[in-house]
Amino acid sequence: MGILGDSLEKASANTATRPPPKSAPAQMRYLVKQHAGSTRTVAQLLGISQRTVERYLKAQLKRPRSELAARLADEVRKRWQPRVRERAKKQAASTGGIVIETRARFGFTAAPGTTDDGRIRLITQHLPPTYAARLFDAQATGATEEDLQRIAAEGLQEIYFRDRGRRAEGLLVELNEIDYIEIDF
């Protein structure tokens, strides 16, 4: 995934109501439970041996190497409280909307003679539920990072730059050179 897709995933993970397991044996137990008790599937998922998974389950091993610890925490985070995540996404897509904070270069296509050259801007903007729904739907269908950026740029174009149609008619906004982007819902 790209920077926008990762930000959507992080925002989704931040909706959890309880913290995920912290210790490696607890994380391993959670993953094995999520995969119907199959230590083989978890071993393949993490790129380790089935015996290593069993050792973590028995707490014979407690401290994984840093690469495995990162993969393990990432896999647990992806699967932690899926119903809570879906409920938060559904609320953002229907009533709440999302907040995008980004520092990026915005390129413009505007009327001749204007001074709307592309430049780096720091923008924090609430986008209405329609754009949240479009982003979530695009992400669920496997859209590319460019597609997600195009949807976010359309939302910022309409809400921030055009002020919901009250100014800058005909202005087209492109999101270029994203320094960082954070999404919250």
C-alpha positions in Angstrom: 0.0 0.0 0.0 1.0 3.6 -0.4 1.0 6.5 2.0 -2.7 7.2 1.8 -3.7 3.5 2.1 -1.5 3.1 5.1 -3.0 6.2 6.7 -6.5 4.8 6.2 -5.4 1.5 7.8 -3.8 3.3 10.7 -7.0 5.4 11.3 -9.0 2.3 11.2 -6.7 0.6 13.8 -7.0 3.7 16.0 -10.8 3.0 16.4 -10.1 0.0 18.6 -11.8 0.1 22.0 -9.2 -2.1 23.7 -5.4 -2.4 23.2 -4.2 -5.4 21.3 -2.1 -8.1 23.1 1.5 -6.8 23.8 3.5 -9.9 24.6 4.7 -12.2 21.8 3.0 -15.4 23.3 -0.3 -13.5 23.7 -0.1 -12.2 20.1 0.7 -15.7 18.8 -2.3 -17.1 20.7 -4.5 -14.5 19.2 -3.3 -15.2 15.7 -3.7 -19.0 16.1 -7.2 -18.4 17.5 -8.0 -16.2 14.5 -6.9 -19.0 12.1 -9.0 -21.7 13.7 -6.2 -23.1 15.8 -3.9 -23.8 12.8 -0.3 -23.2 13.8 0.7 -24.2 10.3 -1.2 -21.3 8.8 0.2 -18.8 11.3 3.7 -20.1 10.6 3.3 -19.6 6.9 1.8 -16.2 7.5 4.8 -15.1 9.6 7.5 -16.9 7.6 8.6 -19.1 10.5 8.5 -22.8 11.4 5.4 -24.4 12.9 7.5 -25.5 15.8 8.5 -21.9 16.5 4.8 -21.0 16.7 4.2 -23.9 19.1 7.1 -22.7 21.3 5.6 -19.2 21.5 2.2 -20.7 22.4 3.9 -22.6 25.3 5.8 -19.5 26.3 9.1 -21.3 25.8 10.0 -18.4 23.6 9.1 -14.9 24.7 11.2 -12.3 22.8 11.2 -12.5 19.0 13.8 -10.9 16.9 12.9 -7.5 15.8 11.7 -8.4 12.2 9.4 -11.1 13.6 8.2 -8.9 16.4 7.2 -6.2 13.8 5.5 -8.8 11.5 3.7 -10.3 14.5 2.5 -6.9 15.8 1.4 -5.9 12.3 -0.6 -9.1 11.7 -2.4 -8.8 15.1 -3.1 -5.1 14.4 -4.7 -5.9 11.0 -7.0 -8.4 12.6 -7.8 -6.7 15.9 -11.5 -5.9 16.6 -12.8 -6.1 13.0 -16.4 -5.3 13.9 -15.4 -2.2 15.8 -13.4 -1.0 12.8 -16.3 -1.7 10.4 -18.7 0.1 12.6 -16.4 3.2 12.8 -16.0 3.1 9.0 -19.7 2.8 8.5 -20.4 5.8 10.8 -17.7 7.9 9.0 -19.2 7.0 5.6 -22.7 7.8 6.6 -22.7 10.6 9.1 -19.3 11.6 10.5 -16.9 12.0 7.6 -13.1 12.0 8.0 -10.4 14.6 8.8 -7.4 14.7 6.6 -4.2 16.4 7.7 -1.6 16.6 5.0 1.5 18.5 4.0 1.9 18.1 0.2 2.5 20.0 -3.0 -0.8 20.9 -4.5 -0.8 21.5 -8.3 -3.5 23.5 -9.9 -5.1 23.9 -13.2 -6.8 27.3 -13.2 -7.8 30.2 -15.4 -5.0 31.9 -17.3 -3.5 34.9 -15.5 -4.0 33.5 -11.9 -1.3 33.0 -9.3 -2.3 29.5 -8.4 1.1 27.9 -8.8 1.6 24.6 -7.1 3.2 24.9 -3.7 3.6 22.9 -0.5 0.7 23.5 1.9 -0.2 22.2 5.3 -4.0 21.5 5.3 -6.2 20.0 8.0 -9.7 19.6 6.6 -12.9 17.7 7.5 -14.3 16.0 4.5 -18.0 15.0 4.4 -19.2 11.4 4.5 -19.5 11.1 0.7 -15.7 11.3 0.3 -15.1 9.0 3.2 -17.4 6.4 1.6 -15.7 6.8 -1.7 -12.3 6.3 -0.1 -13.4 3.2 1.9 -15.1 1.7 -1.2 -12.0 2.3 -3.3 -9.7 0.8 -0.7 -12.0 -2.3 -0.3 -12.0 -2.9 -4.1 -8.2 -2.7 -4.2 -7.8 0.7 -5.8 -4.3 2.0 -6.5 -2.6 4.7 -4.4 -3.1 7.1 -7.3 -6.9 6.4 -7.2 -7.0 7.1 -3.5 -5.0 10.3 -3.9 -7.4 11.4 -6.7 -10.4 10.9 -4.4 -8.7 12.8 -1.6 -7.7 15.6 -4.0 -11.3 15.9 -5.2 -12.5 16.2 -1.7 -10.0 18.9 -0.8 -10.7 20.6 -4.1 -14.4 20.8 -3.4 -14.3 21.6 0.4 -11.1 23.5 0.9 -10.2 25.2 -2.3 -13.6 25.8 -3.9 -15.4 26.3 -0.5 -18.3 24.1 -1.6 -18.8 25.9 -4.9 -18.7 29.5 -3.5 -15.3 30.4 -5.1 -12.6 29.3 -7.6 -14.9 27.9 -10.2 -13.1 25.7 -12.6 -10.1 25.1 -10.3 -8.8 21.5 -10.6 -6.5 20.3 -7.8 -3.9 17.6 -7.9 -2.2 16.1 -4.9 1.6 15.8 -5.6 4.6 15.0 -3.5 2.9 14.0 -0.3 5.2 14.7 2.7 2.8 13.1 5.1 -0.9 12.5 5.4 -2.9 11.5 8.5 -6.5 10.5 8.5 -8.9 10.3 11.4 -12.5 9.3 11.7 
